[in-house]
Amino acid sequence: MIDEKKPDNVVFNTEKQRYDAALKPYATSLGAPVISITHTTSWKNRSINKANHKINAKYLELKAEYEKMISEFEYNSLIFSSEFSFEPVIGQVYHLYKRKEGNSFLSLIAPEQCNFKHIGSFYLNVDQTWEKVNEQ
């Protein structure tokens, strides 16, 4: 085999003894476009920043929903463990009070009409859960 040196601008594979410019994953002719490295650092930083903001917003949303659910659970536990001698009607607002002895009770009487310590007012939902009513 004659080891003949080809010019630099000719793409010749010496191992396979053939021209393979068309098989290369990069440009091989002098007239081919310049291969330049794309700087992706700024794109990556923007994308990371956007992803972090999106994930943080979702986290805060889930955290607020979790805290609301825990609060509802605590209020429901408090109401169901309190004393009341009537069957609450769905769609009505009831008031939770605390006696001097420390035990709590549920009543129809509004806070301005009695002298007990008012814990909160609650609305009985269709699904038998209590929802705290914002007092004005």
TISEPA-542535 format. One record per residue: residue number from 0; residue in three letters; chain; x negated, y, z negated of N, C-alpha, C in turn. Coordinates in steps of 0.001 Angstrom, whole numbers, plus 500000, padded with zeros to 6 digits. Layout:
% TISEPA-542535
vexkol num:NUM | residuo:ALA | cadena:A | n.px:X | n.py:Y | n.pz:Z | ca.px:X | ca.py:Y | ca.pz:Z | c.px:X | c.py:Y | c.pz:Z
...
% end
This chain:
% TISEPA-542535
vexkol num:0 | residuo:MET | cadena:A | n.px:499162 | n.py:498843 | n.pz:500000 | ca.px:500000 | ca.py:500000 | ca.pz:500000 | c.px:499106 | c.py:501235 | c.pz:500000
vexkol num:1 | residuo:ILE | cadena:A | n.px:499394 | n.py:502105 | n.pz:500881 | ca.px:498587 | ca.py:503319 | ca.pz:500999 | c.px:499201 | c.py:504371 | c.pz:500079
vexkol num:2 | residuo:ASP | cadena:A | n.px:498381 | n.py:504895 | n.pz:499176 | ca.px:498842 | ca.py:505895 | ca.pz:498228 | c.px:498620 | c.py:507269 | c.pz:498835
vexkol num:3 | residuo:GLU | cadena:A | n.px:499560 | n.py:507664 | n.pz:499622 | ca.px:499490 | ca.py:508925 | ca.pz:500338 | c.px:500186 | c.py:509997 | c.pz:499523
vexkol num:4 | residuo:LYS | cadena:A | n.px:499545 | n.py:511094 | n.pz:499228 | ca.px:500118 | ca.py:512184 | ca.pz:498439 | c.px:501073 | c.py:512967 | c.pz:499310
vexkol num:5 | residuo:LYS | cadena:A | n.px:502317 | n.py:513106 | n.pz:498832 | ca.px:503332 | ca.py:513881 | ca.pz:499535 | c.px:503256 | c.py:515323 | c.pz:499037
vexkol num:6 | residuo:PRO | cadena:A | n.px:503713 | n.py:516273 | n.pz:499830 | ca.px:503737 | ca.py:517673 | ca.pz:499387 | c.px:504671 | c.py:517831 | c.pz:498178
vexkol num:7 | residuo:ASP | cadena:A | n.px:504449 | n.py:518877 | n.pz:497384 | ca.px:505223 | ca.py:519105 | ca.pz:496169 | c.px:506704 | c.py:519321 | c.pz:496446
vexkol num:8 | residuo:ASN | cadena:A | n.px:507029 | n.py:519843 | n.pz:497579 | ca.px:508430 | ca.py:520127 | ca.pz:497857 | c.px:509172 | c.py:518920 | c.pz:498424
vexkol num:9 | residuo:VAL | cadena:A | n.px:508530 | n.py:517776 | n.pz:498512 | ca.px:509166 | ca.py:516553 | ca.pz:498998 | c.px:509388 | c.py:515629 | c.pz:497807
vexkol num:10 | residuo:VAL | cadena:A | n.px:510610 | n.py:515115 | n.pz:497697 | ca.px:510943 | ca.py:514231 | ca.pz:496584 | c.px:510834 | c.py:512797 | c.pz:497079
vexkol num:11 | residuo:PHE | cadena:A | n.px:509767 | n.py:512152 | n.pz:496642 | ca.px:509512 | ca.py:510785 | ca.pz:497061 | c.px:509241 | c.py:509952 | c.pz:495820
vexkol num:12 | residuo:ASN | cadena:A | n.px:509977 | n.py:508856 | n.pz:495675 | ca.px:509820 | ca.py:507973 | ca.pz:494536 | c.px:508754 | c.py:506955 | c.pz:494882
vexkol num:13 | residuo:THR | cadena:A | n.px:507608 | n.py:507055 | n.pz:494210 | ca.px:506482 | ca.py:506175 | ca.pz:494543 | c.px:506715 | c.py:504754 | c.pz:494055
vexkol num:14 | residuo:GLU | cadena:A | n.px:507518 | n.py:504574 | n.pz:493012 | ca.px:507791 | ca.py:503226 | ca.pz:492507 | c.px:508668 | c.py:502437 | c.pz:493468
vexkol num:15 | residuo:LYS | cadena:A | n.px:509655 | n.py:503106 | n.pz:494041 | ca.px:510591 | ca.py:502418 | ca.pz:494941 | c.px:510238 | c.py:502640 | c.pz:496413
vexkol num:16 | residuo:GLN | cadena:A | n.px:509267 | n.py:503491 | n.pz:496644 | ca.px:508798 | ca.py:503794 | ca.pz:497992 | c.px:509930 | c.py:504284 | c.pz:498893
vexkol num:17 | residuo:ARG | cadena:A | n.px:510635 | n.py:505307 | n.pz:498394 | ca.px:511699 | ca.py:505890 | ca.pz:499210 | c.px:511940 | c.py:507334 | c.pz:498792
vexkol num:18 | residuo:TYR | cadena:A | n.px:512611 | n.py:508070 | n.pz:499656 | ca.px:513019 | ca.py:509434 | ca.pz:499367 | c.px:514341 | c.py:509369 | c.pz:498602
vexkol num:19 | residuo:ASP | cadena:A | n.px:514388 | n.py:510023 | n.pz:497463 | ca.px:515625 | ca.py:509948 | ca.pz:496675 | c.px:516064 | c.py:511303 | c.pz:496107
vexkol num:20 | residuo:ALA | cadena:A | n.px:515889 | n.py:512346 | n.pz:496862 | ca.px:516288 | ca.py:513694 | ca.pz:496436 | c.px:517787 | c.py:513778 | c.pz:496174
vexkol num:21 | residuo:ALA | cadena:A | n.px:518586 | n.py:513084 | n.pz:496972 | ca.px:520039 | ca.py:513141 | ca.pz:496820 | c.px:520516 | c.py:512410 | c.pz:495564
vexkol num:22 | residuo:LEU | cadena:A | n.px:519682 | n.py:511565 | n.pz:494993 | ca.px:520071 | ca.py:510783 | ca.pz:493820 | c.px:519707 | c.py:511464 | c.pz:492491
vexkol num:23 | residuo:LYS | cadena:A | n.px:518949 | n.py:512535 | n.pz:492563 | ca.px:518511 | ca.py:513225 | ca.pz:491344 | c.px:519663 | c.py:514033 | c.pz:490750
vexkol num:24 | residuo:PRO | cadena:A | n.px:519733 | n.py:514119 | n.pz:489425 | ca.px:520801 | ca.py:514888 | ca.pz:488786 | c.px:520521 | c.py:516395 | c.pz:488763
vexkol num:25 | residuo:TYR | cadena:A | n.px:519466 | n.py:516818 | n.pz:489418 | ca.px:519093 | ca.py:518224 | ca.pz:489437 | c.px:518723 | c.py:518615 | c.pz:490864
vexkol num:26 | residuo:ALA | cadena:A | n.px:518702 | n.py:519926 | n.pz:491100 | ca.px:518378 | ca.py:520436 | ca.pz:492437 | c.px:516910 | c.py:520175 | c.pz:492741
vexkol num:27 | residuo:THR | cadena:A | n.px:516625 | n.py:519785 | n.pz:494001 | ca.px:515249 | ca.py:519437 | ca.pz:494351 | c.px:514677 | c.py:520254 | c.pz:495495
vexkol num:28 | residuo:SER | cadena:A | n.px:515503 | n.py:521042 | n.pz:496181 | ca.px:514960 | ca.py:521823 | ca.pz:497301 | c.px:514647 | c.py:523239 | c.pz:496850
vexkol num:29 | residuo:LEU | cadena:A | n.px:513815 | n.py:523908 | n.pz:497620 | ca.px:513415 | ca.py:525269 | ca.pz:497282 | c.px:514593 | c.py:526234 | c.pz:497405
vexkol num:30 | residuo:GLY | cadena:A | n.px:515558 | n.py:525914 | n.pz:498232 | ca.px:516709 | ca.py:526788 | ca.pz:498433 | c.px:517850 | c.py:526511 | c.pz:497472
vexkol num:31 | residuo:ALA | cadena:A | n.px:517688 | n.py:525565 | n.pz:496602 | ca.px:518749 | ca.py:525213 | ca.pz:495656 | c.px:518900 | c.py:526302 | c.pz:494604
vexkol num:32 | residuo:PRO | cadena:A | n.px:520098 | n.py:526423 | n.pz:494010 | ca.px:520288 | ca.py:527437 | ca.pz:492969 | c.px:519389 | c.py:527167 | c.pz:491762
vexkol num:33 | residuo:VAL | cadena:A | n.px:519069 | n.py:528250 | n.pz:491087 | ca.px:518209 | ca.py:528159 | ca.pz:489917 | c.px:518960 | c.py:527450 | c.pz:488794
vexkol num:34 | residuo:ILE | cadena:A | n.px:518283 | n.py:526540 | n.pz:488147 | ca.px:518861 | ca.py:525868 | ca.pz:486987 | c.px:518513 | c.py:526707 | c.pz:485772
vexkol num:35 | residuo:SER | cadena:A | n.px:519550 | n.py:527217 | n.pz:485133 | ca.px:519302 | ca.py:528031 | ca.pz:483938 | c.px:520042 | c.py:527398 | c.pz:482763
vexkol num:36 | residuo:ILE | cadena:A | n.px:519453 | n.py:527509 | n.pz:481614 | ca.px:520022 | ca.py:526939 | ca.pz:480402 | c.px:521126 | c.py:527870 | c.pz:479910
vexkol num:37 | residuo:THR | cadena:A | n.px:522273 | n.py:527317 | n.pz:479677 | ca.px:523386 | ca.py:528095 | ca.pz:479146 | c.px:523240 | c.py:528151 | c.pz:477631
vexkol num:38 | residuo:HIS | cadena:A | n.px:523281 | n.py:529354 | n.pz:477127 | ca.px:523189 | ca.py:529529 | ca.pz:475677 | c.px:524589 | c.py:529379 | c.pz:475094
vexkol num:39 | residuo:THR | cadena:A | n.px:524784 | n.py:528339 | n.pz:474356 | ca.px:526110 | ca.py:528042 | ca.pz:473794 | c.px:526225 | c.py:528433 | c.pz:472331
vexkol num:40 | residuo:THR | cadena:A | n.px:525187 | n.py:529033 | n.pz:471806 | ca.px:525182 | ca.py:529370 | ca.pz:470381 | c.px:526319 | c.py:530317 | c.pz:470022
vexkol num:41 | residuo:SER | cadena:A | n.px:526511 | n.py:531366 | n.pz:470811 | ca.px:527576 | ca.py:532324 | ca.pz:470482 | c.px:528946 | c.py:531676 | c.pz:470633
vexkol num:42 | residuo:TRP | cadena:A | n.px:529128 | n.py:530826 | n.pz:471650 | ca.px:530400 | ca.py:530124 | ca.pz:471820 | c.px:530653 | c.py:529202 | c.pz:470632
vexkol num:43 | residuo:LYS | cadena:A | n.px:529613 | n.py:528468 | n.pz:470231 | ca.px:529755 | ca.py:527568 | ca.pz:469081 | c.px:530119 | c.py:528347 | c.pz:467822
vexkol num:44 | residuo:ASN | cadena:A | n.px:529441 | n.py:529474 | n.pz:467595 | ca.px:529716 | ca.py:530278 | ca.pz:466400 | c.px:531143 | c.py:530810 | c.pz:466407
vexkol num:45 | residuo:ARG | cadena:A | n.px:531613 | n.py:531286 | n.pz:467572 | ca.px:532996 | ca.py:531764 | ca.pz:467670 | c.px:533974 | c.py:530619 | c.pz:467408
vexkol num:46 | residuo:SER | cadena:A | n.px:533698 | n.py:529467 | n.pz:467991 | ca.px:534585 | ca.py:528311 | ca.pz:467823 | c.px:534605 | c.py:527835 | c.pz:466382
vexkol num:47 | residuo:ILE | cadena:A | n.px:533451 | n.py:527798 | n.pz:465758 | ca.px:533373 | ca.py:527396 | ca.pz:464345 | c.px:534157 | c.py:528377 | c.pz:463491
vexkol num:48 | residuo:ASN | cadena:A | n.px:533992 | n.py:529666 | n.pz:463770 | ca.px:534696 | ca.py:530700 | ca.pz:463016 | c.px:536210 | c.py:530552 | c.pz:463170
vexkol num:49 | residuo:LYS | cadena:A | n.px:536683 | n.py:530346 | n.pz:464408 | ca.px:538114 | ca.py:530162 | ca.pz:464661 | c.px:538630 | c.py:528909 | c.pz:463961
vexkol num:50 | residuo:ALA | cadena:A | n.px:537888 | n.py:527826 | n.pz:464064 | ca.px:538309 | ca.py:526569 | ca.pz:463429 | c.px:538363 | c.py:526730 | c.pz:461912
vexkol num:51 | residuo:ASN | cadena:A | n.px:537373 | n.py:527388 | n.pz:461341 | ca.px:537359 | ca.py:527600 | ca.pz:459894 | c.px:538552 | c.py:528443 | c.pz:459441
vexkol num:52 | residuo:HIS | cadena:A | n.px:538880 | n.py:529494 | n.pz:460211 | ca.px:540030 | ca.py:530320 | ca.pz:459859 | c.px:541327 | c.py:529523 | c.pz:459955
vexkol num:53 | residuo:LYS | cadena:A | n.px:541454 | n.py:528717 | n.pz:461003 | ca.px:542663 | ca.py:527913 | ca.pz:461181 | c.px:542805 | c.py:526892 | c.pz:460045
vexkol num:54 | residuo:ILE | cadena:A | n.px:541722 | n.py:526214 | n.pz:459727 | ca.px:541755 | ca.py:525207 | ca.pz:458659 | c.px:542024 | c.py:525860 | c.pz:457312
vexkol num:55 | residuo:ASN | cadena:A | n.px:541407 | n.py:527019 | n.pz:457065 | ca.px:541629 | ca.py:527728 | ca.pz:455807 | c.px:543083 | c.py:528186 | c.pz:455686
vexkol num:56 | residuo:ALA | cadena:A | n.px:543652 | n.py:528692 | n.pz:456779 | ca.px:545056 | ca.py:529118 | ca.pz:456758 | c.px:545969 | c.py:527930 | c.pz:456473
vexkol num:57 | residuo:LYS | cadena:A | n.px:545705 | n.py:526796 | n.pz:457111 | ca.px:546511 | ca.py:525592 | ca.pz:456882 | c.px:546358 | c.py:525124 | c.pz:455433
vexkol num:58 | residuo:TYR | cadena:A | n.px:545136 | n.py:525182 | n.pz:454907 | ca.px:544887 | ca.py:524797 | ca.pz:453516 | c.px:545686 | c.py:525682 | c.pz:452566
vexkol num:59 | residuo:LEU | cadena:A | n.px:545656 | n.py:526998 | n.pz:452786 | ca.px:546387 | ca.py:527917 | ca.pz:451909 | c.px:547894 | c.py:527672 | c.pz:452003
vexkol num:60 | residuo:GLU | cadena:A | n.px:548372 | n.py:527361 | n.pz:453207 | ca.px:549790 | ca.py:527049 | ca.pz:453397 | c.px:550172 | c.py:525782 | c.pz:452630
vexkol num:61 | residuo:LEU | cadena:A | n.px:549354 | n.py:524749 | n.pz:452757 | ca.px:549618 | ca.py:523495 | ca.pz:452042 | c.px:549506 | c.py:523684 | c.pz:450530
vexkol num:62 | residuo:LYS | cadena:A | n.px:548539 | n.py:524477 | n.pz:450098 | ca.px:548357 | ca.py:524739 | ca.pz:448675 | c.px:549571 | c.py:525468 | c.pz:448102
vexkol num:63 | residuo:ALA | cadena:A | n.px:550082 | n.py:526467 | n.pz:448832 | ca.px:551268 | ca.py:527195 | ca.pz:448377 | c.px:552480 | c.py:526263 | c.pz:448323
vexkol num:64 | residuo:GLU | cadena:A | n.px:552632 | n.py:525415 | n.pz:449322 | ca.px:553734 | ca.py:524456 | ca.pz:449341 | c.px:553619 | c.py:523473 | c.pz:448178
vexkol num:65 | residuo:TYR | cadena:A | n.px:552401 | n.py:523013 | n.pz:447902 | ca.px:552159 | ca.py:522097 | ca.pz:446781 | c.px:552507 | c.py:522774 | c.pz:445451
vexkol num:66 | residuo:GLU | cadena:A | n.px:552056 | n.py:524015 | n.pz:445276 | ca.px:552333 | ca.py:524735 | ca.pz:444030 | c.px:553830 | c.py:524962 | c.pz:443860
vexkol num:67 | residuo:LYS | cadena:A | n.px:554531 | n.py:525253 | n.pz:444954 | ca.px:555979 | ca.py:525423 | ca.pz:444903 | c.px:556657 | c.py:524112 | c.pz:444497
vexkol num:68 | residuo:MET | cadena:A | n.px:556184 | n.py:523003 | n.pz:445078 | ca.px:556750 | ca.py:521697 | ca.pz:444772 | c.px:556508 | c.py:521331 | c.pz:443304
vexkol num:69 | residuo:ILE | cadena:A | n.px:555328 | n.py:521586 | n.pz:442790 | ca.px:555016 | ca.py:521309 | ca.pz:441385 | c.px:555899 | c.py:522163 | c.pz:440478
vexkol num:70 | residuo:SER | cadena:A | n.px:556077 | n.py:523425 | n.pz:440843 | ca.px:556925 | ca.py:524314 | ca.pz:440059 | c.px:558363 | c.py:523797 | c.pz:440044
vexkol num:71 | residuo:GLU | cadena:A | n.px:558863 | n.py:523379 | n.pz:441194 | ca.px:560215 | ca.py:522812 | ca.pz:441268 | c.px:560321 | c.py:521548 | c.pz:440428
vexkol num:72 | residuo:PHE | cadena:A | n.px:559300 | n.py:520721 | n.pz:440473 | ca.px:559285 | ca.py:519493 | ca.pz:439672 | c.px:559343 | c.py:519816 | c.pz:438187
vexkol num:73 | residuo:GLU | cadena:A | n.px:558546 | n.py:520788 | n.pz:437766 | ca.px:558508 | ca.py:521165 | ca.pz:436351 | c.px:559847 | c.py:521739 | c.pz:435896
vexkol num:74 | residuo:TYR | cadena:A | n.px:560450 | n.py:522609 | n.pz:436726 | ca.px:561755 | ca.py:523165 | ca.pz:436372 | c.px:562817 | c.py:522075 | c.pz:436297
vexkol num:75 | residuo:ASN | cadena:A | n.px:562811 | n.py:521159 | n.pz:437258 | ca.px:563783 | ca.py:520071 | ca.pz:437247 | c.px:563591 | c.py:519185 | c.pz:436025
vexkol num:76 | residuo:SER | cadena:A | n.px:562358 | n.py:518896 | n.pz:435685 | ca.px:562080 | ca.py:518088 | ca.pz:434487 | c.px:562572 | c.py:518806 | c.pz:433235
vexkol num:77 | residuo:LEU | cadena:A | n.px:562305 | n.py:520100 | n.pz:433164 | ca.px:562723 | ca.py:520894 | ca.pz:432012 | c.px:564248 | c.py:520912 | c.pz:431890
vexkol num:78 | residuo:ILE | cadena:A | n.px:564944 | n.py:521111 | n.pz:433007 | ca.px:566411 | ca.py:521171 | ca.pz:432972 | c.px:567004 | c.py:519811 | c.pz:432630
vexkol num:79 | residuo:PHE | cadena:A | n.px:566515 | n.py:518757 | n.pz:433264 | ca.px:567081 | ca.py:517435 | ca.pz:433000 | c.px:566776 | c.py:516931 | c.pz:431590
vexkol num:80 | residuo:SER | cadena:A | n.px:565736 | n.py:517475 | n.pz:430968 | ca.px:565441 | ca.py:517081 | ca.pz:429581 | c.px:566131 | c.py:517999 | c.pz:428572
vexkol num:81 | residuo:SER | cadena:A | n.px:566778 | n.py:519051 | n.pz:429048 | ca.px:567478 | ca.py:519967 | ca.pz:428139 | c.px:568857 | c.py:519415 | c.pz:427778
vexkol num:82 | residuo:GLU | cadena:A | n.px:569477 | n.py:520048 | n.pz:426816 | ca.px:570799 | ca.py:519616 | ca.pz:426354 | c.px:571884 | c.py:520340 | c.pz:427147
vexkol num:83 | residuo:PHE | cadena:A | n.px:572896 | n.py:519614 | n.pz:427559 | ca.px:574119 | ca.py:520203 | ca.pz:428092 | c.px:575224 | c.py:519180 | c.pz:427994
vexkol num:84 | residuo:SER | cadena:A | n.px:576434 | n.py:519664 | n.pz:427676 | ca.px:577560 | ca.py:518765 | ca.pz:427428 | c.px:578619 | c.py:518874 | c.pz:428521
vexkol num:85 | residuo:PHE | cadena:A | n.px:578202 | n.py:519172 | n.pz:429706 | ca.px:579122 | ca.py:519274 | ca.pz:430836 | c.px:578414 | c.py:518734 | c.pz:432071
vexkol num:86 | residuo:GLU | cadena:A | n.px:579184 | n.py:518441 | n.pz:433099 | ca.px:578590 | ca.py:517983 | ca.pz:434360 | c.px:578448 | c.py:519194 | c.pz:435277
vexkol num:87 | residuo:PRO | cadena:A | n.px:577202 | n.py:519579 | n.pz:435594 | ca.px:576995 | ca.py:520752 | ca.pz:436442 | c.px:577605 | c.py:520541 | c.pz:437837
vexkol num:88 | residuo:VAL | cadena:A | n.px:578153 | n.py:521619 | n.pz:438375 | ca.px:578800 | ca.py:521589 | ca.pz:439686 | c.px:577809 | c.py:522102 | c.pz:440732
vexkol num:89 | residuo:ILE | cadena:A | n.px:577723 | n.py:521377 | n.pz:441835 | ca.px:576827 | ca.py:521776 | ca.pz:442926 | c.px:577246 | c.py:523151 | c.pz:443444
vexkol num:90 | residuo:GLY | cadena:A | n.px:576272 | n.py:523994 | n.pz:443665 | ca.px:576532 | ca.py:525327 | ca.pz:444204 | c.px:576717 | c.py:526397 | c.pz:443150
vexkol num:91 | residuo:GLN | cadena:A | n.px:576623 | n.py:526040 | n.pz:441890 | ca.px:576797 | ca.py:527009 | ca.pz:440797 | c.px:575445 | c.py:527398 | c.pz:440202
vexkol num:92 | residuo:VAL | cadena:A | n.px:575414 | n.py:528574 | n.pz:439615 | ca.px:574210 | ca.py:529053 | ca.pz:438927 | c.px:574406 | c.py:528826 | c.pz:437426
vexkol num:93 | residuo:TYR | cadena:A | n.px:573382 | n.py:528252 | n.pz:436809 | ca.px:573386 | ca.py:527987 | ca.pz:435376 | c.px:572163 | c.py:528650 | c.pz:434759
vexkol num:94 | residuo:HIS | cadena:A | n.px:572211 | n.py:528834 | n.pz:433459 | ca.px:571146 | ca.py:529544 | ca.pz:432757 | c.px:570530 | c.py:528622 | c.pz:431711
vexkol num:95 | residuo:LEU | cadena:A | n.px:569220 | n.py:528627 | n.pz:431668 | ca.px:568493 | ca.py:527793 | ca.pz:430715 | c.px:567997 | c.py:528675 | c.pz:429573
vexkol num:96 | residuo:TYR | cadena:A | n.px:568266 | n.py:528229 | n.pz:428344 | ca.px:567889 | ca.py:528987 | ca.pz:427152 | c.px:567075 | c.py:528113 | c.pz:426213
vexkol num:97 | residuo:LYS | cadena:A | n.px:566396 | n.py:528771 | n.pz:425278 | ca.px:565646 | ca.py:528065 | ca.pz:424240 | c.px:566144 | c.py:528544 | c.pz:422891
vexkol num:98 | residuo:ARG | cadena:A | n.px:566486 | n.py:527578 | n.pz:422025 | ca.px:566936 | ca.py:527899 | ca.pz:420662 | c.px:565735 | c.py:528219 | c.pz:419777
vexkol num:99 | residuo:LYS | cadena:A | n.px:566004 | n.py:528743 | n.pz:418602 | ca.px:564934 | ca.py:529064 | ca.pz:417653 | c.px:564193 | c.py:527808 | c.pz:417210
vexkol num:100 | residuo:GLU | cadena:A | n.px:564894 | n.py:526688 | n.pz:417177 | ca.px:564274 | ca.py:525419 | ca.pz:416776 | c.px:563316 | c.py:524888 | c.pz:417852
vexkol num:101 | residuo:GLY | cadena:A | n.px:563410 | n.py:525424 | n.pz:419056 | ca.px:562495 | ca.py:525005 | ca.pz:420123 | c.px:563116 | c.py:524169 | c.pz:421218
vexkol num:102 | residuo:ASN | cadena:A | n.px:564325 | n.py:523617 | n.pz:420976 | ca.px:564936 | ca.py:522805 | ca.pz:422026 | c.px:565659 | c.py:523697 | c.pz:423039
vexkol num:103 | residuo:SER | cadena:A | n.px:565730 | n.py:523232 | n.pz:424276 | ca.px:566347 | ca.py:524028 | ca.pz:425336 | c.px:567724 | c.py:523472 | c.pz:425679
vexkol num:104 | residuo:PHE | cadena:A | n.px:568565 | n.py:524371 | n.pz:426215 | ca.px:569909 | ca.py:523949 | ca.pz:426623 | c.px:570340 | c.py:524729 | c.pz:427851
vexkol num:105 | residuo:LEU | cadena:A | n.px:571247 | n.py:524132 | n.pz:428601 | ca.px:571764 | ca.py:524713 | ca.pz:429827 | c.px:573149 | c.py:525273 | c.pz:429543
vexkol num:106 | residuo:SER | cadena:A | n.px:573448 | n.py:526438 | n.pz:430109 | ca.px:574718 | ca.py:527087 | ca.pz:429822 | c.px:575238 | c.py:527841 | c.pz:431033
vexkol num:107 | residuo:LEU | cadena:A | n.px:576543 | n.py:528096 | n.pz:431037 | ca.px:577172 | ca.py:528940 | ca.pz:432057 | c.px:577115 | c.py:530412 | c.pz:431666
vexkol num:108 | residuo:ILE | cadena:A | n.px:576851 | n.py:530684 | n.pz:430407 | ca.px:576863 | ca.py:532051 | ca.pz:429874 | c.px:575658 | c.py:532824 | c.pz:430417
vexkol num:109 | residuo:ALA | cadena:A | n.px:575916 | n.py:534009 | n.pz:430932 | ca.px:574872 | ca.py:534863 | ca.pz:431509 | c.px:573947 | c.py:535401 | c.pz:430422
vexkol num:110 | residuo:PRO | cadena:A | n.px:572695 | n.py:535703 | n.pz:430757 | ca.px:571714 | ca.py:536167 | ca.pz:429755 | c.px:572142 | c.py:537436 | c.pz:429017
vexkol num:111 | residuo:GLU | cadena:A | n.px:572846 | n.py:538325 | n.pz:429687 | ca.px:573250 | ca.py:539572 | ca.pz:429015 | c.px:574420 | c.py:539367 | c.pz:428061
vexkol num:112 | residuo:GLN | cadena:A | n.px:574996 | n.py:538150 | n.pz:428056 | ca.px:576138 | ca.py:537859 | ca.pz:427195 | c.px:575773 | c.py:537022 | c.pz:425961
vexkol num:113 | residuo:CYS | cadena:A | n.px:574492 | n.py:536701 | n.pz:425772 | ca.px:574111 | ca.py:535909 | ca.pz:424598 | c.px:572759 | c.py:536358 | c.pz:424064
vexkol num:114 | residuo:ASN | cadena:A | n.px:572398 | n.py:535843 | n.pz:422871 | ca.px:571189 | ca.py:536289 | ca.pz:422187 | c.px:570058 | c.py:535261 | c.pz:422194
vexkol num:115 | residuo:PHE | cadena:A | n.px:570206 | n.py:534187 | n.pz:422929 | ca.px:569150 | ca.py:533172 | ca.pz:422976 | c.px:568035 | c.py:533615 | c.pz:423927
vexkol num:116 | residuo:LYS | cadena:A | n.px:566885 | n.py:532986 | n.pz:423757 | ca.px:565747 | ca.py:533300 | ca.pz:424636 | c.px:566016 | c.py:532691 | c.pz:426017
vexkol num:117 | residuo:HIS | cadena:A | n.px:566098 | n.py:533553 | n.pz:427015 | ca.px:566415 | ca.py:533128 | ca.pz:428379 | c.px:565143 | c.py:532631 | c.pz:429078
vexkol num:118 | residuo:ILE | cadena:A | n.px:565156 | n.py:531387 | n.pz:429541 | ca.px:564018 | ca.py:530812 | ca.pz:430260 | c.px:564132 | c.py:531101 | c.pz:431751
vexkol num:119 | residuo:GLY | cadena:A | n.px:565339 | n.py:530977 | n.pz:432283 | ca.px:565550 | ca.py:531241 | ca.pz:433697 | c.px:566940 | c.py:530841 | c.pz:434134
vexkol num:120 | residuo:SER | cadena:A | n.px:567312 | n.py:531305 | n.pz:435328 | ca.px:568591 | ca.py:530951 | ca.pz:435921 | c.px:568315 | c.py:530029 | c.pz:437098
vexkol num:121 | residuo:PHE | cadena:A | n.px:569175 | n.py:529018 | n.pz:437253 | ca.px:568926 | ca.py:527985 | ca.pz:438252 | c.px:570201 | c.py:527655 | c.pz:439014
vexkol num:122 | residuo:TYR | cadena:A | n.px:569999 | n.py:527329 | n.pz:440274 | ca.px:571083 | ca.py:526980 | ca.pz:441190 | c.px:570985 | c.py:525483 | c.pz:441479
vexkol num:123 | residuo:LEU | cadena:A | n.px:572116 | n.py:524780 | n.pz:441376 | ca.px:572130 | ca.py:523337 | ca.pz:441645 | c.px:572387 | c.py:523108 | c.pz:443133
vexkol num:124 | residuo:ASN | cadena:A | n.px:571387 | n.py:522539 | n.pz:443814 | ca.px:571469 | ca.py:522266 | ca.pz:445255 | c.px:572306 | c.py:521025 | c.pz:445533
vexkol num:125 | residuo:VAL | cadena:A | n.px:572629 | n.py:520835 | n.pz:446800 | ca.px:573400 | ca.py:519682 | ca.pz:447251 | c.px:572678 | c.py:518378 | c.pz:446948
vexkol num:126 | residuo:ASP | cadena:A | n.px:571358 | n.py:518399 | n.pz:446990 | ca.px:570577 | ca.py:517182 | ca.pz:446748 | c.px:570291 | c.py:516949 | c.pz:445257
vexkol num:127 | residuo:GLN | cadena:A | n.px:571061 | n.py:517617 | n.pz:444393 | ca.px:570969 | ca.py:517462 | ca.pz:442936 | c.px:569625 | c.py:517940 | c.pz:442359
vexkol num:128 | residuo:THR | cadena:A | n.px:568976 | n.py:518876 | n.pz:443046 | ca.px:567760 | ca.py:519478 | ca.pz:442495 | c.px:568069 | c.py:520919 | c.pz:442122
vexkol num:129 | residuo:TRP | cadena:A | n.px:567331 | n.py:521402 | n.pz:441158 | ca.px:567532 | ca.py:522766 | ca.pz:440667 | c.px:566551 | c.py:523712 | c.pz:441316
vexkol num:130 | residuo:GLU | cadena:A | n.px:567061 | n.py:524858 | n.pz:441729 | ca.px:566229 | ca.py:525880 | ca.pz:442366 | c.px:566297 | c.py:527135 | c.pz:441511
vexkol num:131 | residuo:LYS | cadena:A | n.px:565145 | n.py:527681 | n.pz:441187 | ca.px:565109 | ca.py:528893 | ca.pz:440347 | c.px:565658 | c.py:530064 | c.pz:441143
vexkol num:132 | residuo:VAL | cadena:A | n.px:566523 | n.py:530834 | n.pz:440472 | ca.px:567133 | ca.py:531998 | ca.pz:441090 | c.px:566321 | c.py:533221 | c.pz:440673
vexkol num:133 | residuo:ASN | cadena:A | n.px:565954 | n.py:534049 | n.pz:441656 | ca.px:565220 | ca.py:535273 | ca.pz:441343 | c.px:566164 | c.py:536241 | c.pz:440630
vexkol num:134 | residuo:GLU | cadena:A | n.px:565737 | n.py:536686 | n.pz:439477 | ca.px:566553 | ca.py:537602 | ca.pz:438702 | c.px:566179 | c.py:539031 | c.pz:439043
vexkol num:135 | residuo:GLN | cadena:A | n.px:567197 | n.py:539884 | n.pz:439035 | ca.px:566948 | ca.py:541262 | ca.pz:439434 | c.px:567049 | c.py:542218 | c.pz:438291
% end
